[in-house]
Amino acid sequence: MYVYDDFDHAFVADRNREFADQVQRRLNGEITEDQFKPLRLMNGLYLQLHAYMLRVAVPYGVLSSRQMRRFAHIARTYDRDFGHFTTRQNIQFNWIKLADTPKILEELAEVEMHALQTSGNCIRNTTTDQFAGAAKDEVADPRPFAEIIRQWSSNHPEFTFLPRKFKIAITGAFKDRAAIRVHDIGLHLKPTGFDVHVGGGMGRTPYLAPLIKTGLQPENLLSYLEACLRVYNRYGRRDNIYKARIKILVSALGAEEYSRQVEEEWARLDTTKVDAPLAVVDHFKSFFPDPAFKGGFDAEALDRAKTADAAFARWVRNNTHAHKRDDHVSVTISLKPVGLPPGDASSAQMDVMADAAEAYGYGELRVSHEQNIILPHVAKGDLYALYRDLDGSNLSTANVGKITDMIACPGLDYCSLANARSIPLAQDISQRFEDAQLTDTIGDLQIKISGCINACGHHHVGHIGILGVDKQGIEFYQILLGGRADENAALGVITGKGLPAEAVPAAIERVVRLYLDLRTSETERFIDTVTRLGRETFAEALHEPA
Amino acid sequence: MKLLTANRLSDGVVLWYAKDRWVEDAALAAQIDDAEAETLQKTWAARETEVVAPYLIPLTADGQPVQREHVREFVRANGPTAGQTAFDTSRSFHRAEIFE
């Protein structure tokens, strides 16, 4: 993974010193809250419903075991012993004291982490495929480019005060696991160069990003991004926060006209002052070598373990992903145990995951936008030992990609923007579908829950999306059907009136039962059946009386 | 009648105004006449080294937050309703949840 150089260390240390001074001046009353608020937000510190929340960047979701241990330490020492992994592949600590923040940032800097640009109208953490550098279907590793984008966008003087926040996602695999078409810019790295999608997003007005360029050469990536951002920075709407994202501009201009303006801007740019030459790209690639893979494994021993332990066999089936080496897999550690908040991990669990990464995963972990933790490289011969280590800490739930592997934002339990609670609903749904056999019979099904229209829970692209709304102080939940964030991305459509929370799990069960009745075979996934038969077929089941 | 609430500057903890002081237990919050509440809110808005973002919660005749604020204020007063180590405010004060 990327290693800080002297410049990086000095840059982060300077920012931390600056923020420590700002915190002290705020505590002393030398600056007002109005003056302080934008400064703390630039350093990832929000004031939420119950307390301050610190959002720490996990660059493109890549973590070392040492960094995971530091999260555990922060959770234990400064928070209430847990952290929440987010759909931006970051981590949030929900109970942080303002006065402790400088010390926390100092301790994060020791392990080459920070909270910069996790808030504000700037370029946020670039997200990517959680299996980057490991997946069998990968064409090229997106991590070096994500790091190049991170360095280019950090404190970029021109793009620190954009009309609105800006999110970039990048994938280098055939299958899109980074949800690129619902990002401000989605980059798809192919053998011929980058496909560039611009103007996607969720929130109040969801759009799938249209393709505006193909074959962009890697050495021209930054100048082209700069041109995209410049057009947005110039013409994006600053008069209306609800219309300020780039998706609104691209929609208003049309993809063709936006693309033309970007090309015009790109032609005017002195690209030599912006672009990372191939030698620099190669330098960044050198930070992401393969680990020294253990060779070979005893396939018969693995089969024997699976035969002897059905729960292990199920975990292998559901929680492992094909690796570029046949003797390895990528393992997803589900943070969705039945009945508990999606994406949360205790400090003890973080330590267990760090231990597991060191023992079986070459010291590397990832955070997925589905709010799970990944060990990208695990030798097949180590799987059973890994499983047993995780099993003792409630980290062996075998539900990845299944109905109980839900995305849920913190919702009204923590977030000051939310209209309704997300976590208790996710807990209720997971309890309704806790039967492992039923879950496996249902197969792949993604439920995504947001507690407000800002869509941090990605409800627009859930196979079943759930949006919490407030009607005169009572929580209701609108159900969307047919969304997906993969390479066939589609936006879900709202089906009828909102339901009260207590009616939602039963409504989902009706839809799922109908799907099981209507699917043509066990291999036809829920989203395929919905696509084949139309959402209306299932909408009726959602809203029929229990 | 209204309640006055804010967050403490140093640690962000939710506070409730109880006659002449701030307390952490929402059950001890004072129900304040509208006019006095407005004055208090303005007074504390200026005392920024102690509390942040003070605001008023309108109450119904039976002392509940008005309907449109009910869920939010219930969660704020009692702590998260979910979370593996979430702070259970009501339990820590040895009382039932309020705003039920």
Interface residues (C-beta under 8 A of the other chain):
Chain A: R26 L27 N28 G29 T32 E33 L47 Q48 L49 H50 A51 Y52 R80 D81 F82 W95 I96 K97 L98 A99 L340 P341 D344 S346 L412 D413 Y414 A420 R421 I423 P424 Q427 D470 Q472 G473 I474 E475
Chain B: N7 L9 S10 D11 G12 V13 V14 E48 T49 V52 A53 P65 V66 Q67 R68 E69 H70 V71 R72 V75 R76 G79 P80 T81 A82 G83 Q84 T85 A86 F87
